[in-house]
Amino acid sequence: MTHKNALFSLLTVLLLLGGCSTTRGVNDQVQEYNDPKDPIESFNRTMWDFNYDVLDVYILRPTAVAYTNYMPQFARTGLLNMARNLEEPSNSLNNLLQGKVDGTFISLGRFLLNSTVGVLGLIDVASELGIDPQEEEFGEVLGKWGVDTGPYLMLPAWGPTDIRSGVGDIVDTSYSPLDSLNFYASLFRTGIKVLEARAAVIAQEQQLNSSADPYSFVKSAYFQNLEFKVKDGKVEVSEEEKALDEDIDAFLEDL
């Protein structure tokens, strides 16, 4: 499940990798949508195409390629470590809200160690010492408390999300020190994470594009990811979702 979790994390950041050439064929043929999780699928598919045909082609992918080609690896690693370190306090509180006391103190310890010895998080000293991240989001907390995801949304320049996750993202950014960042610092932190995630899937684009219906592929993986996180890896896959697992497994083989 570790590898599948890695895939889901990457797919979540295919946020601007909206449609692909095969998606339009599906849109032309499908007249009605009946997925209860996706009540506005027609709108979502339009946003999916816009994200890919415009935002990804002209902005995100070229920027990610330039970033990886010209930014030294040590600098990339340091910036990503710093961005992730700022999330450790929210990881700590979200662990606590789920009764995961060990995760609470591990996340807090990682933040203190990396922020001091690790020079404001540039160096992930904690991981080098075997103290692995215990990432938790407030959306997961809501899921653990029994709150449903609500409808699926494909938003322009944001990508796949749902009502529960959207609320969770807002709450997560209200925790210190993220709440102390100004607009430009927040944008920079988010941009680093998006660029790294987009760069990570460049080599796997063909597998996604060759899927029978990439939109459904990503949507299925997205909801499996949410369930995976809430249930700590104990995911029950529906028959419809199993039909997409071959595509997902093929994608995983190249990660």
Order of alpha helices (4+ residues) and beta strands (2+ residues): alpha-alpha-alpha-alpha-alpha-alpha-alpha-alpha-alpha-beta-beta-alpha-alpha-alpha-alpha-alpha-alpha
